[in-house]
């Protein structure tokens, strides 16, 4: 009996007290002012997080369990306040959490990220192309952030924003597809296209600069482009993006910069955490000015 108990204690120690929380969680946040979803991964006593502030994918420096709850916090620019504390527990299979940081207080709910079995395996056929922008007005799009001015207009066949505008979200939703987009950014400008309302392909004026996970054509903060295929500021550029399940391929200006990259989870643009369902497109307008003159989606089917 003594040997059995010692063995059981050893297993518990190896698993860690936070083992019930292991996995990837897609998080809905109540009253988050920008309508963002968060993402959390816990694995072997360590964690990663996508949320705000900062918006990137960050390792969690302080993660533990206290009184059965999962507790974590950050440092530096990712820390909201000196007294910051994320705390959560599992109830009915869901992660029920709070964030307390200074005067900020949020309640949030996490669902385990679903398994998505669709793969870009050559078995998908294209349907009919669907224009998402008609060249005349913003029919088919709405503001993503409540109570914030739109900040988008259509001029000379191009959809354009003012710096710091709202994000646009499409009224139609899709799951597996090819997307063709034509865009233009000025010097030091920054935008992005959200796929399924969850995963951002970055738009950035970075001609001639080293590649990184925030560069033009990156899956924001997750997948680094294989080559810098950007054009100089002020020139029209093209994206051809293919999304099947969690497989994403990005062709920037005719050069493949991501080839069937595996999407692990949400990026900072996400406002829709239900990964297993079709989702909208997001056009990011809350940074610098950007123009779009063509957006065409081609659904893929078996």
Phi, psi and omega in degrees: 000317180300319179297320180297315182296316179298320178296319179296318178297322178298317179298316180299317180296320180293320180290323183088150182294339182268007183305321179301338181269354182301141179131186179249135186235131172262129196241128170264131184247123179287132174063024174291124192297336180255007177069024184280149167261155178246170179218139181223136172236131174238130182206116174058041178082003177240164182211159172227154188212141169238123180193228179208152002283174177100309174082350182274186172263115188238140168293145178268115184283335183231105181220131181200179171244138178226122181054035179086351179269150170277129183229132177210162179201174186237180177230164172061222185293341180274355181267126184286324183199160181302331182261019183305136173207121167267131180221138183209158173216161180267129177221121181055040177080359180249152178267111181259118188226167174225157170232122174242124180206102183062234179274355181276141175211124178232146167253141183216156182230129179249136172247143179298135180298135183283156169282128178247115189270344179299134177228152178278079190251013179089001184263003185263140179241146183282145172267207179278132176298142181234114175292133177264345179227126186270357178084358184237323182205186185260028173308132181093002180228153177216167178289138178274323186261118182298147172061027175237135180306148185294303176077018179237143175220166175244125181219129179053039176080008181241139175270121187222153182242169166261153180304135178081017181289176173292163167273143176263144178230135182286148178280340178263152183236147183218164179241287178257133186191167163254140177236130171249128181225142173239129188216164177213136178232151176272184181301132175061023181268165192209130177207198178179163176241122178270126180263129185056019183069022188223326189234122183264127164268118188290141167245124183209141173279098184220033182307127176079004182263160179297151178286144169205179186286357175248011185276170180301125181090355177288152162278110200311120175067009183234310185237123181277134175299148181283339181207151174275107181253017184290152171261163180297160178306139177090352178263146177289139181231164181232144168244138164234109189243132178241127181233117176228116184058239176257008179268126179233135174238133181235123174248117182250119179053041177084359180246129180285116183253340171224127183242101180051047176292143181273122178274114182283329183177191186299153169248180189295337181287346191301133170235004188224095188277358184278082189296337183277357185245158172304153180218170183275175167266149174237133171252118185280123180238000190271008173249243182270177180289145180211153176233144172234133177241350175207133176217109184229126179251137176240104179299147178250143182219162177281000000 
